[in-house]
Structures are given as structure tokens and as C-alpha cells.
Amino acid sequence: MKKISIVVPCYNEEEALPFFYQEVEKIVSNMKVEVEYIFVNDGSRDKTLELLRELAKQDKKVRYISFSRNFGKEAAMLAGLDAASGDYITTMDADLQDPPELLIEMYHALEEEDYDICAAKSKSRNGYSFLRKTFTKWFYKIIAHISKTEMVDGARDFRLMKREVVDAIISMREYNRYSKGLFSFVGFKTKWLEFENKERVAGTTTWNFWKLFKYAIDGIVAFSTAPLIVSALAGIILCFASFLMIIFIVVRTLICGDPVSGWPSLVCIIFFLSGIQLFATGVIGEYLAKLYLEVKNRPIYIVKETEKDLK
């Protein structure tokens, strides 16, 4: 009998966890597989850890990992994948925005259709604000053009993967992680399942616009050097334009003899060039910051407690 490991990152999910566990149990109980749950408590400030302790006492299939502090969803997913022992491994959100019923079709795709990964993607963005919909749409358009790694619009972290896929993913121990990119980077044969986006079953999301924006920047920096190329091209173009401007000013001064006229346009040019310089410096700084975090070689996460510590 094959074994499925269900990895669930949790941050302040005390309201959603009971619903999630009940719904997934209904699905997996009808599948001829062995199951283990791996809940990763990412420094929650509510009663998430207490609930996980109770679940682990009641159900031997339930395992949990609790971090010493909040390390972020990417670190929580990696910790769950590190701990998973199943033949197949899935990553799911605790808020039930990932439909558990898709697990049946995913399992069939890996068992019967010779796929290595079966992943879910939402075909709509119901429940998103206009700003978030617009930002997400343009993010995928941009990264699809500047990255050599395929980025699927609407892709979720929810997917069922074979053991060899997960082994390839966890072999990459980079500190700045963008899992959607890493899932695509490792390759393997993938089947996509579309579904309508769902609202959270309970609780509130911690993903505000600023966090999503930072996450998007992480994705672009992690899987493309195009911003550096754009900065370099902008510098070359502006240097050439500045050279032409110098020639124009010198010629006009010699002919007209009026060097004072035109200072407003000069101020505008200075502001424009300064903005370009700061932009380019910021792009370079972002790459250097990521490099700085990598070379320090700090642990991606620190475990404080697991189900093995229960007495």
C-alpha cells in the first residue's frame, strides 16, 4: 500500500484546522493508501500548537513540527518536505482553499497516467480585490517573459509529487526560497488540474498586498537576472542620450550665446537621471542582499518541538 504524506504549513490557523482535518479525513478514508499528516507550526501566536498536540495524541497519523519563531511559509513547506516519509507527498493550505477532493484525481494521475507531479491551478481569482487581481495578472505576465523557468498562471502550492521529485526539491537548500519556481525548476512530467478559487473556511489571511509584493520580488530575483540587464541597458541608453544633450547644449550656446535659459529642463533631466541611478542601485542592492543572506549560511528554520516530545 502506497503512503501519502500531507504537508500543511500553519500560521495562526486555530479556527481552520478542525475543519481541514475533518474534510481531508473524509477524502483519504476512501482511498486505499496509508496517510501521514505533517503540520508545521510556523511560530503561530494563537492556539494552533495546542490543537496540533491534541490531534497528535488522538491520531497516530498526525505528526507536527513547531518552529522556534516565525520563519515564513517557504521554510515551513521545506520542513514538512524534509520530514515526509511517504511515497507521494502533497502540500496543502490549512484554510481549505485547496480542495481536498482533488487528491483522488491527483493520486490517479500519478498511479495510472505516468505523471510525476499533479498540480492544481485556479482558473479564477474570486474573492481577490481588484488591486490583487491586477497585480497577480501582471506578475505572471512579466515573469513568464523574463524567466527561463516556466511559471504557470494561477498555480498553487497544492500538488501531489512522487518521492524523487521531493528529493530533488529538498536537495536545493537555498535560503531565499520561491517554491512555485523550485517546483517548476526541477522539471518532471506534470499534469495540471483547474478549479474555481475558494474562500477560506475560517480565520483571516495574513497575506496582505505588501507581503505579496515582496514575495513577487523574491520570485523575480530568484529566477531571473533580467532586472540587472534592464538596469544596464537603461544606463547605456541614458549615457548616449546625455552625450547627445551635451553636444546640443554646446552648439546652442555657441550659436545663441544664452547659457542661462533652459534651467527648468535641466532640473528635470537631473531628477530623471538621479531616479534612474537610484533604481539601478536598488536592483543591484536587491541581488546583493539575497547573496548576502545565502553566504551567511544560516539555517532555513529551527525546530523547537515535534510530536516526539509529547509525554
N, C-alpha and C positions, 0 to 999 in steps of 0.2 A: 504494500500500500504506500503510495506517494505521500510525502509530507509537505504541507504548505505553511510557511512562516508569514504571519501577518504583522508587519511593522507599522506602528502607529505613533507618530510624534504627538506629544501632548503639551500644550501650554495653556493653563487655566481652562481646562475642559471638564470641570466637575459636573456641569449641567448636561453636557452632551454624552459623556462616557457611558452612563447606564443604557441610553438609547442605542448607542453604537454597538455595545456588546450584545444586547438582545437581538438586534437586527442581523448582525453578522452570524450569530449562533444559529439563527433560523436558516440561513443560507447554507452554511458549511455542514450542518447536521444532515442535509440531504445529499451531500457529496461524499463519495467513497474515498475519502482522504483522511490522513492524520493531520491535525492542526495544532499550531502553537501561536499564541499571541505574544508579541513583544511590544509593550507600551514603553515609550521613552518620555519620562517626565523632564521637560526642559526648564527646570527652575520655576515651576508654577508657584503662584502666590496664594492660590485658593486651596481647596481640599482634594485636588487631583491625586496627590500622593497617597492620602488616606484611603481613597477609593480604590486605587491600584493595589494597595496592601490587602484590602478586604477581598478583592477579586482573586488575588493570588492565593489567598487562604481557602477560598471556596472552590476554585477551579485550578487543577494542576496544569492545565494547558496554558494558563496565564503566567507570563514572565514580565518583569518590568525592570527598567534601568532608570535611576534617578540621578540627574546631574547635580553637581555642587552649586551651580548657578545657571542662569540662562545663557546658553551658547548659541541659540538660534535653531531654526528648523533644519537647516542643512546638516548641522552637526548631529542633531537628533536622528535624522534619517540614516546617517553613516553609522552611528552607534547601533541602531537596530539592525542594519545590514551586517555589521561586524558580528553581532550576537546570533543572527539567524542560522539555524541548522537544517532548514528544510531543503527538499529537492527543488521546490519552487518557492519564490519569495515575492510578496506583494507589499507595496507601500500605500497606505490609505490615511486620509484625514479623519479625525475623530468626530467631525461635525456632520457626517453623513452626506456631505456634498459629493462624495464619491459613492455611487450606487453599489451596494454590496452584491446585488443580484448579477452584476456583470462578471463576478468571479467565476460563475458557472461557464459562461461563454469563453472567458479567458483561459480557463483550465482546459476546455475542449480544444481551443486553438493550439495550445502547447502540446497536448497529448495526441491529438488526431490530425492536425494540419501541418505539422512540422515547422512551427514558428518557435523562435527563441524568446520573443517578448510579445506580449499582448497588452497594448496600452490604450488608455481612454483619453478622448479629447471632447471638449464641449463644443457643440455646434451653434450655441447661442451664448450670450452673456446676460441672461435675465438676472435682474437683481443688482447689476452693476450700475453705478452712477454714470451720467453722460461723460464726465471727465475721465473716469477709469476706462470706459469702453473705448473712447477715442485714443487714450494713451496706449492701451494694450494693443489696439489695432495697428498703430503706427510703430510700436516697438517691434512687433513681429515682422512688419514690412521692412524695417531698417535692418534688423539683424539677419534676415534672410538674404539680403544683398551683400552684407559686409562679412559674414562668417562663412567659412568653408564647411562648418558642421551644420547639418540640416536642423532647422528649428521649425517644428510644426505648430502652426497657429492653433491655439486652443488646447494645446497639450497639457495634460495634468500629470502630477507625480504618481497618480494611481495607475499601476501596471503590474502584471504578473510576469516574473522573469525566471528563467532557468538558472540553475546553480552556477554554471560557467559565466553567465552574464554578470551576476552579482560579484563573483570572484574578480572579474575584470574591473568592475566599478570600484570595489574597495581597495584594489591594488594602487589606485591613484590617491595618494594621501595629501593632495594639495590643501592648504589651509583655507583659501578663498574658493568656496565650492558653489557651483551653479549646477544643480543636479539635472535639470532638464537638458543642459548642454552635455553633461557627462553621459547621460543615458544614450544620447544620440552619438556621441563621440566613439563609444565602444563598438558601435555597429550592430551586427547580428540582425537576423531576419525578424521584422516587426510587423504585427497586424494592429490596425487602429480601429477602435470601436467608438462611434459617435453617440453622444447622449445629450439631453437637454440639461442645461445648468440648473442646479437645485439650490434652494435656500438652506441655510444652516438649520439643523433640527433644534438647536438650543444654544444659548450663550451668544456672545458677540465676537466678531472677528477682531484680531489685533493688527490686521494688515491695513494700515491707512495709506493714503496716497504717497506720503514721503517714504515709507518703508518700501512700497512697490517701486518707486522711482530709484531708490538706492539699489534694490535687487536687480532692476533692469540694467543699471550701470555696471553692476558686478558681472552680469551676463555678457554685456558687450565687451568689457575689458578682458574677461576670461577667455573669450572665444573669437576675438578679432583684434588685429593691430591697425585696422582702418582709421581710427581716430588719430593715430600718430601720423599716418600718411596724409590725412586731410590737413593736419596742422602744418606739415612740411610743405605741402602744395600751396597752402594759403600764404606761408612765408615767402615762397618763391614768387608767387604772383604779385604780392604786395611790394616786394623788393623791386621787381621790374616796373610796377606802376610808379613807385617812388622815384626811380631813376628817370622815367619819362616826365614826371612832375618837376623834377629839378631842372631838366633841360627847358621845359616850358617856362618856368619862373625866370631863369637866367635870360632867355631870349626876350621875354616880355619886358623885363627890367631894362635891358639894353635898348630896346626899341622905344618903350613908353617912358622910361625913367621914373616910374612910380612904384617903388618897392613897398610902400605902406599899405596901399589899397589891397583889400582881399584878406585881411586878418581874420574875419569870421570863418571863411572857408578853411583857413589854415588851422584854426582851433578845432574845427570839425574833423579835419584829417588827423590831427594829433589824437583826439579822443578815439577815433575809429581804429587807428593803428595800435594804440595802447590797449584797447579792448581785445584786438586780435592776439596781441602778445600775451595778455593775461589768460585768454582762452587756451592758447597753445601751452602755456606754462602749467595751467590746470590739468590739461590732458596728460602731459608728461608726468606731472606730480601724482596723478591717479595710478598710473602704471608703476611708478616708483614706490608708492605706498603699498601696493599689492606685493611687489617684490620684497619690500622691507618685512612685511608680515610673514612671507614664505621663508626667508632666510633665517628668521629667528627660531624657526622650527619648534614653536610651542605646540602643545597637544591640542587637537581639534576639539576635544571635550574631556571632562574629568568626571568620573563616576563616583558618586557618594554612597549609593545604596542600590542593591538589587534584591530580587525575591529570595536569594540565598541567605540574606541577612535576617530574614524573618525567623522568629523563635516560636 
